[in-house]
Amino acid sequence: MSHARLADAIVRLEKHRNLNLPLRSRDLFGRFLLRLLWKRQLKWQVDFNLAVRDAVDALSQGGGRAAASEDLAAEVEKLRTADQNIMAGLNQRLYAAIGGIRTEVTDLRLRLVDRETAADDIGARLDRIERRLAELDSAALDTRLRHAQLDLFLDQARAAAPRPAEVSAAPDRSSALELPVAHLLDGPVDGTRSARAAYLPVVRAAHGPVLDVSPSRGEWLEVLRSADVPASGASANRFVVKHCGELGLSVEEADPLDVLARTAKRSLGAVTAFRFVERRDAASLSRFFDLAGQALKPGGVLLLETPNPDGPGMADFHVDPFAQRPVHPTFLRFLAEVAGFCRVEVRYPDSGPLDGWPATAAPDSARAGRYCLLAWT
């Protein structure tokens, strides 16, 4: 073998003396390099073996060059020692890296076990919650069933129990006091007839039968009969019905609102009431306006007279034992408009003649003892 070949082999041995392994193998990049480590080691070993073979060949071909052979043998021994050191270091680092990886794998397994345990705990809690919800649903269903049974029992008990006698909305209206109170408030019958005759022009203009829902002593019905205006009344007070019957007046013994409800729609020319609205509550008044609006024909009129809460008529209000509360004209106007009456006026009969009054209040309305609401359909 030539000196050039021997020199080339020694250069190659020197080149592959150090393996230059990575100092860290636990990071991600180190793990990736470990997979390539053995390939690199094998390639290095192959190159080293080829260099040794070439060196041995060179020694065998050197013949009598003893000094060169001894030097070459010493160099080969150094290379073998370096190779052993490199392999030992490589193995040590590999084992250390493998140990670190095993430790991390163990940690990951422990974490996975912890998470599985937590998942099992959550699953157990969800199962308990679902069982509790099922128990609550069952209890709620049982409660509803018991309530239904209780309602059925109560309905059966109510149906089997004797019904109490129906109580009139205003029981003292049916007493014998109404007629004497009317005389106390309105005075002699002749004076009352003369005062209410002022409403005849309004009622005649309606061209239809009249229903009076508070006939009292019958003065207004007598005025209508004298004027040949067909009229009838309704009262729940049997004393009033008897008194009007003795006068030859047609008065039905029934609640006026029930009579209005039975009346054919758009069949009346006028619905009238004196001292009526202050003796009714708000709900009853609202129903009264609705029923009157349905019973009146187009052009019909609703005529209501009541004490003026802003005038001296409040003295009569406090004397009336049947009065519940004074009714302001603004509230009556509101009820009429809500019920669908197309034209509403408030007039004060104590301030002047009824015929020709303006639609607004008279200037001296505060001195009027009564006021009258007129509402046309």
Secondary structure as GFF3:
##gff-version 3
##sequence-region A 1 377
A	DSSP	alpha_helix	3	15	.	.	.	ID=ss1
A	DSSP	alpha_helix	28	62	.	.	.	ID=ss2
A	DSSP	alpha_helix	66	160	.	.	.	ID=ss3
A	DSSP	three_ten_helix	171	174	.	.	.	ID=ss4
A	DSSP	alpha_helix	178	186	.	.	.	ID=ss5
A	DSSP	alpha_helix	189	196	.	.	.	ID=ss6
A	DSSP	three_ten_helix	197	199	.	.	.	ID=ss7
A	DSSP	alpha_helix	200	204	.	.	.	ID=ss8
A	DSSP	beta_strand	210	212	.	.	.	ID=ss9
A	DSSP	alpha_helix	219	226	.	.	.	ID=ss10
A	DSSP	beta_strand	231	235	.	.	.	ID=ss11
A	DSSP	alpha_helix	238	246	.	.	.	ID=ss12
A	DSSP	beta_strand	251	253	.	.	.	ID=ss13
A	DSSP	alpha_helix	256	262	.	.	.	ID=ss14
A	DSSP	beta_strand	268	274	.	.	.	ID=ss15
A	DSSP	three_ten_helix	277	279	.	.	.	ID=ss16
A	DSSP	alpha_helix	282	295	.	.	.	ID=ss17
A	DSSP	beta_strand	296	307	.	.	.	ID=ss18
A	DSSP	alpha_helix	314	319	.	.	.	ID=ss19
A	DSSP	alpha_helix	329	339	.	.	.	ID=ss20
A	DSSP	beta_strand	343	347	.	.	.	ID=ss21
A	DSSP	three_ten_helix	349	351	.	.	.	ID=ss22
A	DSSP	three_ten_helix	365	367	.	.	.	ID=ss23
A	DSSP	beta_strand	370	376	.	.	.	ID=ss24
###
